[in-house]
Amino acid sequence: MLKEFKEFAMKGNLVDIAVGFVMGAAFKEVVTAFTGGIVSPLIGLIFDSDFKALKYKLKDGEMVDGEMVGEVFLEYGTFITNVIDFIIVAFVMFLVVKGVNKMKKKEEPAPEEPAGPSEIDLLTEIRDSLKK
């Protein structure tokens, strides 16, 4: 069983998937930094606020020992930032897959069947032979 597992784990596809997973995680960090450091501030300029700080208060809290406790917020700015992250990652993955597909060798078409008499011609010959 150990030998089978070793063969399975060392298959090229599994190693490729593992490398892709690690690269994807690293790429996600780059996209998050890009969105948080560049995109969000630019969008924040449009809305004249910190984009990630956009939130809607659902419930007021109360002061306890000088701190506000019990406030509940709907943080839609964070959600929108994560949606932008997803769109960027999905678009780049689309471009990567498109590039890989373009680089793959185009499959050669299946060889054509040898040219010979068609089925109708053969049936006609058989019919003519039977008439004789």
Buried (B, 14 or more C-beta within 10 A) or exposed (E): EEEEEEEEEEEEEEEEEEEEEEEEEEBBEEBBEBBBEEBBEEBBEEEEEEBBEBEEEEEEEEEEEEEEEEEEEEEEBBEBBEEBBEEBBEEBEEEBEEEEEEEEEEEEEEEEEEEEEEEEEEEEEEEEEEEE
